[in-house]
Amino acid sequence: MTDTHPSLSLSAIEQGGPRGYIRPLFFFSLEKLTDVEQNDVVSHLATALALTKSAIPCLSAEMVPDTESQQNGRFVLKPNPEAGKMYEKDLRGGLLPFTYNALREQHFPTSALPQDVLCPVPIFPTQAHIPVFAAQTTLIDGGLILNICIMHLVADARAIYEILSIWAQNCRHLQNPDTTSASEQLPLSVFEKTQFGLGLNAPDDHPEYMVFGSPPAPPPAVLKPTFRTEVYRFTPESLVRLKEDLSAGLDRNEHISTNDAVCALIWRCVLAAQVDLDQVSPEAISLNTICVDGRSRCLSPLPENHIGCPMVYATPGVSVVQMLAADSLPDVARTIRKAIAATDEHHVASLVGFLQGVHSYDCIAPASFAGLMDTNVMMSSWFRVPFYDINWGPRFGHGKFDRVRTVHEGFFNGSQVIMPRLPTGEMEVVIGLDQADWNKFRQDKLWIRYATVDCTR
């Protein structure tokens, strides 16, 4: 492995991405296995991870400052065979207050999933040499919780799915080499990023980013320790009803997606919980940073199985007063659709040129950043990423995840995440708020018209 492998490069868009770990949790039911067989599952994961790291070299790399670039704040990925560790924790015998069956009966509530127990690294690393990847297996009575931590500027949700799919293939290979081959090498095209190397010489303005003269201090809300999450569920019927309700006022040539409708509802209800209208300026604008997959939005589209983080931001803005009006949702959904549609090939090429021209990546941030947990929000959707289809083999209980979750402290302060589509077709949404705002949110009649709480708190 050399540092020329394309998985070890970072595009301009990735350099401008989030500089923290994304840390999802994945749940396996192992109730029918003996303790020894459960230990074997952990061993399979460790051995298969070594094969997976050969196929995806960035998993065995560290992120270090680029001291040779004229642009400040850049990182490079340096191979390190000691990086990409899988930590093992055994909390069987009642060492976790919940059994796997109890978690399942309560629909895997995030309130039972603390980061200091289930994650090997904090969301924001502080060391100079930052491991790109880490994992932790936690055996509990009746099951296993797998946590992966990967630097977000290296991988988005789709890339995480591809990484887990390769890892699962290698687990199946270890269980039955005659029917499943190992995956120790991937086509280089999976990592190709040249599409994001050519930006416009005269890029447009990009108000989805704030640019500062010097590295800004993190807004207090980003480090606030009282951010907590809950999971809500939308049935297929409630999703149809929501989309129909929000489409009622659209012109014949206009349309919104179900995702637009859900994002509009989340935005409005989270904002209503976070702000007191009497204390907000009548001119205040609420910004929503929506993470958009850029794979199909560049001049030469990337393959769907591209492993990287080609993520761009759509940033619709709506007056706070307008947002909290009783009949605002159709207009909010229309604004979201327009902003997402604007992230086209020209936008991406212009964004690359813009990012290549900033004096320091340490001096940029999403436009919503300063107002998160106040007037602004950030959203991401994993709904179409088929995590529940990944097959880990018969030794892994029934072979597939029971659920995908985040820790109680959420993905990131101020973020709201639409989770992967459940096998039933239902949608789960992880809502994150300051603890002081939860009572107001839970009583919002507009929210509970469509969504139901998914987990026992």
C-alpha positions as CSV (number, residue, x, y, z in Angstrom):
1,M,0.0,0.0,0.0
2,T,1.4,3.4,-1.0
3,D,0.1,6.9,-0.4
4,T,-0.8,7.1,-4.1
5,H,-3.9,5.0,-3.7
6,P,-6.9,7.1,-4.6
7,S,-8.7,6.3,-1.4
8,L,-5.9,8.3,0.4
9,S,-6.7,11.5,-1.5
10,L,-9.1,14.2,-0.4
11,S,-10.9,16.4,-2.9
12,A,-11.6,20.1,-2.4
13,I,-15.2,19.3,-1.5
14,E,-14.0,16.7,1.1
15,Q,-11.5,19.2,2.5
16,G,-14.4,21.5,3.1
17,G,-16.5,18.9,4.8
18,P,-17.3,18.2,8.5
19,R,-14.2,17.6,10.7
20,G,-15.7,15.2,13.1
21,Y,-16.5,11.6,13.3
22,I,-19.8,10.1,12.1
23,R,-20.6,7.4,14.6
24,P,-23.6,5.2,13.8
25,L,-24.6,2.1,15.8
26,F,-25.7,-1.2,14.3
27,F,-27.6,-3.9,16.2
28,F,-27.3,-7.7,15.8
29,S,-29.6,-10.2,17.6
30,L,-27.4,-13.1,18.9
31,E,-30.0,-14.6,21.4
32,K,-29.8,-18.1,19.9
33,L,-26.0,-18.2,20.1
34,T,-24.0,-19.5,23.0
35,D,-21.4,-17.2,24.7
36,V,-18.7,-19.0,22.8
37,E,-20.5,-18.5,19.5
38,Q,-21.0,-14.8,20.3
39,N,-17.3,-14.5,20.9
40,D,-16.7,-16.1,17.5
41,V,-18.9,-13.3,15.9
42,V,-16.5,-10.7,17.3
43,S,-13.5,-12.7,16.1
44,H,-15.1,-12.9,12.6
45,L,-15.6,-9.1,12.6
46,A,-12.0,-8.5,13.5
47,T,-10.5,-10.9,10.9
48,A,-12.9,-9.6,8.2
49,L,-12.0,-6.0,9.0
50,A,-8.3,-6.7,8.3
51,L,-9.4,-7.9,4.8
52,T,-11.6,-4.9,4.4
53,K,-8.8,-2.5,5.3
54,S,-6.7,-4.1,2.5
55,A,-9.6,-3.3,0.0
56,I,-10.1,0.2,1.4
57,P,-6.7,1.6,2.5
58,C,-8.0,4.8,3.9
59,L,-9.4,2.8,6.8
60,S,-5.8,2.2,7.9
61,A,-4.7,5.8,7.7
62,E,-4.3,8.9,9.8
63,M,-5.4,12.4,8.9
64,V,-2.6,14.9,9.5
65,P,-2.1,18.5,8.5
66,D,-0.8,19.1,5.0
67,T,2.4,21.1,5.7
68,E,3.3,21.4,2.0
69,S,0.1,23.1,0.7
70,Q,-0.1,26.8,0.1
71,Q,-3.7,26.5,1.3
72,N,-4.0,26.4,5.1
73,G,-6.2,24.0,6.9
74,R,-5.8,21.1,4.5
75,F,-5.3,17.5,5.6
76,V,-3.6,14.5,4.0
77,L,-4.1,10.9,4.7
78,K,-1.0,8.9,5.7
79,P,-1.0,5.1,5.9
80,N,-0.4,3.7,9.3
81,P,-0.8,-0.1,9.9
82,E,-1.7,0.6,13.5
83,A,-4.7,2.8,12.6
84,G,-8.2,1.6,12.1
85,K,-8.5,-0.4,15.3
86,M,-11.5,-2.4,16.4
87,Y,-12.0,-2.2,20.1
88,E,-13.9,-5.0,22.0
89,K,-16.1,-4.5,25.0
90,D,-18.0,-7.3,26.8
91,L,-21.0,-6.0,28.9
92,R,-22.8,-9.4,29.2
93,G,-23.9,-10.5,32.6
94,G,-26.0,-7.4,33.3
95,L,-23.2,-4.9,33.0
96,L,-25.4,-2.8,30.7
97,P,-28.8,-2.0,32.3
98,F,-30.7,-3.2,29.2
99,T,-30.7,-6.7,27.6
100,Y,-30.9,-6.9,23.9
101,N,-34.5,-8.0,24.1
102,A,-35.4,-5.1,26.3
103,L,-33.8,-2.7,23.8
104,R,-35.7,-4.3,20.9
105,E,-39.1,-4.2,22.7
106,Q,-38.6,-0.5,23.2
107,H,-37.5,0.0,19.6
108,F,-33.9,0.7,20.5
109,P,-34.3,4.0,22.3
110,T,-31.3,6.4,22.0
111,S,-31.7,7.3,25.7
112,A,-30.2,3.8,26.4
113,L,-27.2,4.4,24.2
114,P,-24.6,6.7,25.8
115,Q,-21.5,7.6,23.7
116,D,-19.0,7.1,26.5
117,V,-20.0,3.4,26.7
118,L,-20.5,2.5,23.0
119,C,-18.0,4.7,21.1
120,P,-14.2,4.4,21.2
121,V,-13.6,8.0,20.2
122,P,-15.2,11.4,20.8
123,I,-17.0,13.1,17.9
124,F,-14.3,15.8,17.7
125,P,-10.8,14.5,17.8
126,T,-8.1,16.5,19.5
127,Q,-4.8,14.7,18.7
128,A,-2.5,15.8,15.8
129,H,-2.7,12.5,14.1
130,I,-6.3,11.6,13.7
131,P,-7.3,7.9,12.9
132,V,-9.6,8.0,9.9
133,F,-11.5,5.0,11.2
134,A,-12.2,3.1,14.5
135,A,-14.8,0.5,15.5
136,Q,-16.1,-1.0,18.6
137,T,-18.0,-4.2,19.3
138,T,-20.1,-4.3,22.5
139,L,-21.5,-7.6,23.5
140,I,-24.6,-7.3,25.7
141,D,-27.0,-10.0,27.0
142,G,-28.6,-11.4,23.8
143,G,-26.9,-9.3,21.1
144,L,-24.1,-7.2,19.8
145,I,-23.8,-3.4,19.1
146,L,-21.4,-2.5,16.4
147,N,-20.2,1.1,16.4
148,I,-18.1,2.5,13.6
149,C,-16.4,5.9,13.7
150,I,-15.2,7.4,10.5
151,M,-14.1,11.0,9.7
152,H,-17.0,12.5,7.9
153,L,-14.9,14.3,5.4
154,V,-13.7,10.8,4.3
155,A,-17.1,9.1,4.0
156,D,-20.7,10.0,3.8
157,A,-23.7,7.6,4.5
158,R,-23.5,5.9,1.1
159,A,-19.7,5.3,1.6
160,I,-20.4,3.8,5.0
161,Y,-22.8,1.5,3.4
162,E,-20.3,0.4,0.8
163,I,-17.6,-0.1,3.5
164,L,-20.0,-2.2,5.6
165,S,-21.0,-4.2,2.5
166,I,-17.4,-5.2,1.9
167,W,-16.9,-6.0,5.5
168,A,-20.0,-8.2,5.5
169,Q,-18.8,-10.0,2.3
170,N,-15.5,-10.8,4.1
171,C,-17.5,-12.1,7.1
172,R,-19.5,-14.4,4.8
173,H,-16.3,-15.5,3.2
174,L,-14.8,-16.5,6.6
175,Q,-18.0,-18.5,7.3
176,N,-18.1,-20.3,3.9
177,P,-15.2,-19.7,1.6
178,D,-16.7,-22.0,-1.0
179,T,-19.7,-19.8,-1.7
180,T,-18.4,-16.2,-1.0
181,S,-15.0,-14.9,-2.2
182,A,-13.0,-12.4,-0.1
183,S,-12.9,-8.8,-1.1
184,E,-9.3,-7.6,-0.6
185,Q,-9.1,-5.3,-3.6
186,L,-11.6,-2.9,-5.2
187,P,-11.4,-1.3,-8.6
188,L,-9.6,2.1,-8.4
189,S,-12.6,3.7,-10.1
190,V,-14.6,3.2,-6.8
191,F,-12.3,5.9,-5.3
192,E,-11.8,8.2,-8.3
193,K,-12.1,11.9,-7.5
194,T,-10.7,13.7,-10.6
195,Q,-14.2,15.0,-11.2
196,F,-13.8,17.1,-8.2
197,G,-10.4,18.4,-9.1
198,L,-11.4,20.9,-11.8
199,G,-13.3,23.9,-10.6
200,L,-14.5,27.0,-12.4
201,N,-11.8,29.8,-12.6
202,A,-14.5,32.4,-11.8
203,P,-16.8,30.6,-9.4
204,D,-20.1,32.0,-8.2
205,D,-20.7,33.2,-4.7
206,H,-21.5,30.3,-2.3
207,P,-23.6,31.6,0.5
208,E,-24.0,28.1,1.9
209,Y,-20.6,28.7,3.5
210,M,-19.4,31.4,5.8
211,V,-15.8,32.6,5.3
212,F,-13.9,34.1,8.2
213,G,-10.6,35.9,8.3
214,S,-9.2,33.6,11.0
215,P,-10.4,30.3,12.3
216,P,-13.6,30.9,14.3
217,A,-14.2,29.6,17.8
218,P,-16.9,26.9,17.8
219,P,-20.3,28.3,18.6
220,P,-21.3,27.4,22.2
221,A,-24.2,25.3,20.9
222,V,-21.8,22.9,19.1
223,L,-20.2,21.9,22.4
224,K,-23.3,22.1,24.5
225,P,-23.5,18.9,26.6
226,T,-27.3,18.9,26.9
227,F,-28.1,18.0,23.3
228,R,-30.2,14.8,23.3
229,T,-32.0,12.7,20.7
230,E,-35.3,10.9,20.3
231,V,-36.5,8.7,17.5
232,Y,-39.9,9.2,15.7
233,R,-41.6,7.1,13.1
234,F,-43.7,7.9,10.0
235,T,-45.9,5.1,8.5
236,P,-46.1,4.9,4.7
237,E,-49.7,6.2,5.1
238,S,-48.7,9.2,7.1
239,L,-45.9,10.0,4.6
240,V,-48.5,10.0,1.7
241,R,-50.8,12.2,3.7
242,L,-48.0,14.7,4.6
243,K,-46.9,15.0,1.0
244,E,-50.5,15.4,-0.2
245,D,-51.1,18.1,2.4
246,L,-48.0,20.0,1.4
247,S,-48.6,19.6,-2.3
248,A,-52.1,21.1,-2.2
249,G,-51.1,24.6,-3.0
250,L,-48.5,23.9,-5.7
251,D,-48.8,25.0,-9.3
252,R,-49.3,22.3,-11.9
253,N,-45.6,22.5,-13.0
254,E,-44.3,22.3,-9.5
255,H,-43.6,19.2,-7.4
256,I,-42.1,18.2,-4.1
257,S,-40.7,14.9,-2.9
258,T,-41.6,13.0,0.2
259,N,-38.2,13.9,1.5
260,D,-38.9,17.6,0.9
261,A,-42.2,17.3,2.8
262,V,-40.5,15.6,5.8
263,C,-37.7,18.1,5.9
264,A,-40.1,21.0,5.9
265,L,-42.1,19.5,8.8
266,I,-38.9,18.8,10.8
267,W,-37.5,22.2,10.1
268,R,-40.7,24.0,11.2
269,C,-41.3,21.9,14.3
270,V,-37.7,22.0,15.5
271,L,-37.6,25.7,15.0
272,A,-40.8,26.1,16.9
273,A,-39.3,24.2,19.9
274,Q,-36.0,26.1,19.8
275,V,-37.1,29.7,19.5
276,D,-39.4,32.1,21.3
277,L,-41.1,34.2,18.7
278,D,-41.4,37.1,21.1
279,Q,-37.6,37.2,21.4
280,V,-36.7,36.9,17.7
281,S,-36.2,39.9,15.4
282,P,-39.0,40.2,12.8
283,E,-36.3,40.1,10.1
284,A,-34.6,37.0,11.4
285,I,-34.0,34.3,8.8
286,S,-33.8,30.6,9.6
287,L,-31.2,28.7,7.6
288,N,-31.3,24.9,6.9
289,T,-28.1,23.2,5.8
290,I,-29.3,20.1,3.9
291,C,-26.6,17.6,3.0
292,V,-26.9,16.5,-0.6
293,D,-25.2,13.5,-2.3
294,G,-23.0,15.0,-5.1
295,R,-22.3,11.7,-6.9
296,S,-24.8,12.3,-9.7
297,R,-24.4,16.1,-9.6
298,C,-21.0,16.6,-11.2
299,L,-20.2,16.9,-14.9
300,S,-18.9,13.3,-15.0
301,P,-21.2,11.5,-12.5
302,L,-19.5,9.3,-9.9
303,P,-20.6,5.6,-9.6
304,E,-23.2,5.0,-6.9
305,N,-20.7,2.8,-5.0
306,H,-18.1,5.6,-4.9
307,I,-16.3,5.6,-1.5
308,G,-15.7,9.1,-0.3
309,C,-17.7,12.1,0.8
310,P,-18.8,14.1,-2.3
311,M,-21.3,16.0,-0.1
312,V,-22.6,19.4,-1.0
313,Y,-24.9,21.7,0.9
314,A,-28.3,23.1,-0.1
315,T,-29.1,26.0,2.2
316,P,-32.7,27.2,1.9
317,G,-33.6,30.2,4.1
318,V,-37.1,31.2,5.4
319,S,-38.2,34.0,7.6
320,V,-38.6,32.8,11.1
321,V,-42.0,34.6,11.4
322,Q,-43.1,33.0,8.1
323,M,-41.9,29.6,9.1
324,L,-43.9,29.6,12.3
325,A,-47.1,30.8,10.6
326,A,-49.9,28.2,10.6
327,D,-50.0,27.6,6.8
328,S,-46.2,27.8,6.1
329,L,-45.3,24.2,5.2
330,P,-46.2,24.2,1.5
331,D,-44.0,27.2,0.9
332,V,-41.2,25.8,3.0
333,A,-41.3,22.5,1.1
334,R,-41.2,24.4,-2.2
335,T,-38.2,26.4,-1.0
336,I,-36.4,23.2,0.0
337,R,-37.1,21.7,-3.4
338,K,-35.7,24.8,-5.2
339,A,-32.5,24.8,-3.1
340,I,-31.8,21.1,-3.7
341,A,-32.5,21.4,-7.4
342,A,-30.0,24.2,-7.6
343,T,-27.1,21.9,-6.6
344,D,-26.5,20.9,-10.2
345,E,-23.4,20.3,-12.3
346,H,-22.6,24.0,-12.6
347,H,-23.1,24.5,-8.9
348,V,-20.7,21.7,-8.1
349,A,-18.0,22.9,-10.5
350,S,-18.4,26.4,-9.1
351,L,-18.1,25.1,-5.6
352,V,-14.9,23.3,-6.4
353,G,-13.4,26.5,-7.7
354,F,-14.7,28.4,-4.7
355,L,-13.1,25.9,-2.3
356,Q,-9.8,25.8,-4.2
357,G,-9.6,29.6,-3.7
358,V,-10.3,30.0,0.0
359,H,-7.2,31.0,2.0
360,S,-7.8,28.4,4.7
361,Y,-10.2,25.5,5.1
362,D,-10.1,26.3,8.9
363,C,-11.9,29.5,8.1
364,I,-15.0,28.2,6.5
365,A,-18.2,26.7,8.0
366,P,-21.7,25.9,6.8
367,A,-23.8,29.0,6.9
368,S,-26.2,27.5,9.5
369,F,-23.3,26.7,11.9
370,A,-23.5,29.8,14.1
371,G,-27.2,29.5,14.7
372,L,-27.6,25.7,15.3
373,M,-29.9,24.9,18.2
374,D,-31.3,28.4,17.8
375,T,-32.8,29.7,14.6
376,N,-30.9,27.3,12.3
377,V,-30.9,23.6,11.6
378,M,-28.9,21.0,9.7
379,M,-30.4,17.9,8.1
380,S,-29.2,14.7,6.4
381,S,-31.2,11.8,4.9
382,W,-30.1,8.2,4.9
383,F,-33.5,7.0,3.8
384,R,-32.5,5.5,0.5
385,V,-29.3,3.9,1.7
386,P,-30.1,0.2,2.0
387,F,-28.3,-0.7,5.3
388,Y,-30.9,-3.3,6.2
389,D,-30.1,-5.3,3.1
390,I,-26.5,-6.0,4.1
391,N,-26.0,-9.7,4.7
392,W,-23.4,-10.7,7.3
393,G,-24.0,-14.5,7.2
394,P,-25.7,-17.1,9.3
395,R,-23.4,-16.8,12.3
396,F,-24.7,-13.3,12.8
397,G,-28.1,-14.2,14.3
398,H,-30.4,-13.8,11.3
399,G,-27.6,-12.2,9.4
400,K,-28.8,-8.6,9.1
401,F,-29.1,-5.5,11.3
402,D,-32.1,-5.2,13.5
403,R,-31.7,-1.4,13.7
404,V,-29.5,1.5,12.8
405,R,-29.2,4.2,15.5
406,T,-27.0,7.0,16.9
407,V,-25.9,7.5,20.4
408,H,-28.1,9.5,22.8
409,E,-25.9,12.6,22.2
410,G,-26.8,12.5,18.5
411,F,-24.7,12.6,15.3
412,F,-23.8,16.3,15.9
413,N,-25.3,19.1,17.9
414,G,-28.1,20.7,15.9
415,S,-28.4,17.9,13.3
416,Q,-31.6,16.2,12.4
417,V,-31.3,12.9,10.5
418,I,-33.8,10.8,8.5
419,M,-32.7,7.2,9.1
420,P,-32.6,4.3,6.6
421,R,-35.9,3.0,5.3
422,L,-37.1,0.2,7.5
423,P,-37.9,-3.2,5.9
424,T,-41.6,-2.3,6.6
425,G,-41.3,0.8,4.4
426,E,-41.6,3.0,7.5
427,M,-39.4,6.0,8.1
428,E,-37.5,6.8,11.3
429,V,-36.3,10.3,12.1
430,V,-33.7,11.1,14.8
431,I,-34.6,14.5,16.3
432,G,-32.0,16.3,18.3
433,L,-32.7,19.2,20.7
434,D,-31.4,20.8,23.8
435,Q,-33.0,19.1,26.9
436,A,-34.8,22.3,27.7
437,D,-36.7,22.2,24.4
438,W,-38.1,18.7,24.5
439,N,-41.4,19.3,26.3
440,K,-42.4,22.0,23.8
441,F,-41.5,19.7,20.8
442,R,-43.4,16.7,22.2
443,Q,-46.6,18.8,22.5
444,D,-46.5,20.2,19.0
445,K,-49.8,19.3,17.4
446,L,-48.5,19.7,13.9
447,W,-45.7,17.2,14.5
448,I,-47.8,14.5,16.2
449,R,-50.4,14.8,13.4
450,Y,-47.9,12.9,11.2
451,A,-45.2,11.4,13.4
452,T,-45.3,9.0,16.4
453,V,-42.7,8.5,19.0
454,D,-40.8,5.3,18.0
455,C,-39.0,4.5,21.3
456,T,-40.0,4.3,24.9
457,R,-38.1,7.1,26.6
